[in-house]
Every structure is written in structure tokens, then in C-alpha cells.
Amino acid sequence: MDLDQVIARRRMVRNFADRAVPPELVDRLLERATHAPSAGFTQGWAFLVLEGPGQTAVFWEATSDREWRQADPAVMRAPVVVIPLTCPGNYFDRYAEPDKAQPDQAQPDQAAAGLGDPRSWAVPYWLVDAAFATMLILLGATDAGLGALFFRLHRSTEELLGGLGVPEGWVPIGAIALGWPAPDRASPSLARGRRPLDEVVHRGRW
Ligand SMILES: Cc1cc2nc3c(=O)[nH]c(=O)nc-3n(C[C@H](O)[C@H](O)[C@H](O)COP(=O)(O)O)c2cc1C
């Protein structure tokens, strides 16, 4: 598939075949994710990979209600759940390093000066970077013939992640269900239609 095809075919998949994903395929997606751009090349991301029914069941139990699980939602069939995490502290530390803390006349990102202070961030790059990396996983999944759903975590995952050894300071941005796609229902949100280019692009001025 070329890039246009991958982008056009990518969609959120909410049902999965009862078939495992080879670990090396998951590794390939994760390796690609590490090629995402990151502010100051901080790469302040991490991916917690839960594979197989034993590990994914722990995830679903911690993040959903019993009634929801009893309805046997199709997404729970995903053989893999990846939790992308980000670490804001890594960005504060990185932007306190000399090449970022000192304004450099030769560099366009002079505005980086002072970003060692958490209050001076207008845009939380830690979320931007983790989202870029997550997008590469979604596109890689499509390219490999896999299906993926990025979804929000409905409950606090502090206890789950703590139990799984995630260190303090790391926060999940959501979760990715991953597996071989099975027939599913399109999201009702899609009925909104894709916004046309001339509505979203503003050339020269808004
Ligand atoms: C930040 C974010 C959060 C989302 N959360 C959920 C979610 O909790 N559950 C869900 O089914 N889909 C979720 N989605 C998927 C969107 O509904 C979906 O991307 C959108 O309807 C467009 O459909 P498509 O991705 O299949 O093109 C989320 C997407 C994003 C980017």
C-alpha cells in the first residue's frame, strides 16, 4: 500500500477476529512509532503492551464497568492493547538543558528559553509527541492489514498502571486496541461527514 492508500483506509476498528497478532508484527509497529517527531528529540513516550487474554482481561477489568463487560463488547476481543504513555517531567528536564534553556540567535526556537518551568508551556508537547507516535501505530496497523482503535480511558488507571510497574510521572493518553479486523458497525460520529478542505484551510488569512 502506498501512503495515500494507508491514510484513506485507516479507520477505527471496533471488532476483532479471534486470532493472535504475531509479537514481531506488534514490535514493528512500535519500532515505527519511535520514528515520530518529538520536541527537542525528547522522545518522552513509552508503550505498555498487553498481549493475550490474560493480560488484556486485567486491563478491561480495571478500566470498565462489570455491566459493560457482561454485554461482551466486540472491542474486548482485541488480542493486544497498547497504552501509549507520556512523561511531562522528561520535557521539563529536556528544556532545562543548556541547548534549550539558553536563547540561541541561530535557532528559530528561542522561545524555548524558560521551558524548564512547567508553567511556561503554551502547548503540551508531551501530548503532541505521544499523539504523533500513536498515529504511526494506527497507520502501521492499517498498512499491515490489522485493525486498531484509539480510545479514551474511562476510569483512572493509576492503580492498574502502578500494579504493572509504571513509574510515577508517566500518564496514559488513551489506549489502542489492536488485532485482525472483523466486521463492525461504523461509528455514528462518521455521519457528521468529513469537513471539506475549503472549510478547514485558510490561505493568507482566515
Ligand atoms: C482523541 C480521540 C479519542 C477517541 N476516543 C474514542 C473512544 O473512546 N471510543 C471510540 O469508539 N472511538 C474513539 N475515537 C475514535 C473516533 O470516534 C474516530 O476517530 C472518528 O469518529 C473518526 O473515525 P475514523 O477514525 O474511523 O475515521 C477517538 C479518537 C480520538 C482521536
The ligand as a MOL file (V3000), in Angstrom:
LIG
                    3D

  0  0  0     0  0            999 V3000
M  V30 BEGIN CTAB
M  V30 COUNTS 31 33 0 0 0
M  V30 BEGIN ATOM
M  V30 1 C -8.5920 11.5780 20.9410 0
M  V30 2 C -9.5450 10.5320 20.4160 0
M  V30 3 C -10.3600 9.8370 21.3010 0
M  V30 4 C -11.2360 8.8540 20.8330 0
M  V30 5 N -11.9620 8.1370 21.7350 0
M  V30 6 C -12.7540 7.1400 21.2800 0
M  V30 7 C -13.4440 6.3100 22.2090 0
M  V30 8 O -13.3350 6.4590 23.4350 0
M  V30 9 N -14.2300 5.3240 21.7230 0
M  V30 10 C -14.3740 5.1130 20.3720 0
M  V30 11 O -15.0990 4.1950 19.9870 0
M  V30 12 N -13.7120 5.8830 19.4660 0
M  V30 13 C -12.9030 6.8740 19.8830 0
M  V30 14 N -12.2180 7.6370 18.9810 0
M  V30 15 C -12.3790 7.3930 17.5380 0
M  V30 16 C -13.1830 8.4690 16.8320 0
M  V30 17 O -14.5460 8.2900 17.1190 0
M  V30 18 C -12.9260 8.3250 15.3240 0
M  V30 19 O -11.5600 8.5720 15.0800 0
M  V30 20 C -13.7530 9.3040 14.4910 0
M  V30 21 O -15.1270 9.0280 14.6210 0
M  V30 22 C -13.3850 9.2120 13.0130 0
M  V30 23 O -13.4930 7.8710 12.5770 0
M  V30 24 P -12.2720 7.1070 11.9030 0
M  V30 25 O -11.0920 7.2670 12.8180 0
M  V30 26 O -12.7560 5.6780 11.7970 0
M  V30 27 O -12.0020 7.7480 10.5740 0
M  V30 28 C -11.3220 8.5980 19.4370 0
M  V30 29 C -10.4880 9.2980 18.5600 0
M  V30 30 C -9.5950 10.2300 19.0360 0
M  V30 31 C -8.6740 10.9330 18.0580 0
M  V30 END ATOM
M  V30 BEGIN BOND
M  V30 1 1 1 2
M  V30 2 1 2 3
M  V30 3 2 2 30
M  V30 4 2 3 4
M  V30 5 1 4 5
M  V30 6 1 4 28
M  V30 7 2 5 6
M  V30 8 1 6 7
M  V30 9 1 6 13
M  V30 10 2 7 8
M  V30 11 1 7 9
M  V30 12 1 9 10
M  V30 13 2 10 11
M  V30 14 1 10 12
M  V30 15 2 12 13
M  V30 16 1 13 14
M  V30 17 1 14 15
M  V30 18 1 14 28
M  V30 19 1 15 16
M  V30 20 1 16 17
M  V30 21 1 16 18
M  V30 22 1 18 19
M  V30 23 1 18 20
M  V30 24 1 20 21
M  V30 25 1 20 22
M  V30 26 1 22 23
M  V30 27 1 23 24
M  V30 28 2 24 25
M  V30 29 1 24 26
M  V30 30 1 24 27
M  V30 31 2 28 29
M  V30 32 1 29 30
M  V30 33 1 30 31
M  V30 END BOND
M  V30 END CTAB
M  END
